[in-house]
Amino acid sequence: MAAEAAVQTVDRPQTASDDGLTLSDVRDLLEGEFCWVSDPSLRVKEIGAADLMSDVLALSRPGMLLLTGLNNAQAVRTAAIADLAGIVFVRGKRPSEEVLALAREKGIPVMTTAFTMFQAAGRLYVAMRGG
Amino acid sequence: MGGPADTEFSRAYEIRGRDFANAGRASTHIKDLLKGMGVRPEIVRRVAIASYEAEMNVVMYAARGRLTLRMTPAAVAIEVDDEGPGIPDIELAMQEGYSTATHEMREMGFGAGMGLPNIKRNSDEFTISSVVGRGTQLRIGVHVG
């Protein structure tokens, strides 16, 4: 029954290709959970995946949602510096209390998913493309 | 970028080498300061990114350093002076992908040879000088106009 319920929540949002995804949509698509979020209805129109924070600093645009396996303070500081919309930690990684406190302080939404970076990116790519 | 005589506001931060827990604290503070002063968001972002990469370089490679924010009417400047190993070949260090980083640095999400190129990309003015065995000086300016 739990699996059935999970399947229902990954239905593609009707407006995904035009208006991006809300943080709630992302959480549902990734069967994840919020570690900290202030506004689950915040929309993201760009999503990127990287473990190298220098790449994020070089290539991201403001408002991007970051998928990463790097769950230390540098991920949160990078998100704050680069005006990112939030962070998804992949492979079931969870931020430490210190990292979570920093995310709260900087207003960076954080969620976690059990999917790998590749799986998570694939799901979100399809949803963003409206496919 | 004006000289120190034109400085309207300045603030210095002491950066400790190997202090990964606080790495980026100065740059996020600078970002908040500039935002509070009403500097345009795209300028704030460029300064913050350049400053953060420079701060990470001090944490990763140097024993200690001083990062100074200097505001002039025309530009936001970041100056970094560190006591560290210095850079033997600056031209080589400026190439994307060239790195002398350790595994520990890479685990922090940095050290892939992108730092200095990232700093330069976000700066309108960029000068770097280094003395091997002494340290490195970096001056970057982002025009406000």
Contacts between the chains, C-beta under 8 A, distances in Angstrom:
chain1	res1	chain2	res2	distance
A	51	B	109	6.4
A	52	B	109	5.9
A	52	B	110	7.7
A	52	B	112	5.3
A	52	B	114	7.4
A	53	B	108	7.7
A	53	B	109	3.6
A	53	B	110	5.9
A	54	B	53	6.9
A	54	B	109	7.5
A	54	B	110	5.8
A	54	B	112	5.6
A	54	B	114	3.5
A	54	B	115	6.1
A	54	B	118	5.9
A	55	B	112	7.5
A	55	B	114	6.7
A	57	B	49	4.9
A	57	B	52	6.9
A	57	B	53	6.5
A	57	B	114	7.7
A	57	B	118	5.6
A	58	B	114	6.0
A	58	B	117	7.8
A	58	B	118	5.1
A	58	B	121	7.0
A	62	B	41	7.4
A	62	B	45	6.6
A	68	B	109	7.9
A	70	B	109	4.7
A	72	B	20	7.9
A	72	B	108	6.7
A	72	B	109	7.4
A	73	B	20	7.7
A	73	B	21	6.7
A	73	B	23	7.5
A	73	B	24	7.3
A	74	B	20	7.7
A	74	B	23	6.7
A	74	B	24	6.6
A	74	B	56	8.0
A	74	B	108	5.2
A	74	B	109	4.8
A	74	B	110	7.1
A	75	B	109	6.6
A	77	B	23	7.4
A	77	B	24	3.6
A	77	B	25	7.9
A	77	B	27	7.7
A	77	B	28	5.9
A	77	B	52	7.0
A	78	B	24	7.8
A	78	B	52	7.5
A	78	B	109	7.1
A	80	B	28	5.4
A	80	B	31	7.3
A	81	B	24	7.1
A	81	B	27	6.2
A	81	B	28	6.4
A	81	B	31	6.3
A	81	B	45	7.7
A	81	B	48	4.6
A	81	B	49	6.0
A	81	B	52	4.8
A	82	B	45	6.9
A	82	B	48	7.8
A	82	B	49	6.5
A	83	B	41	7.4
A	83	B	45	5.9
A	98	B	21	7.7
A	106	B	28	7.0
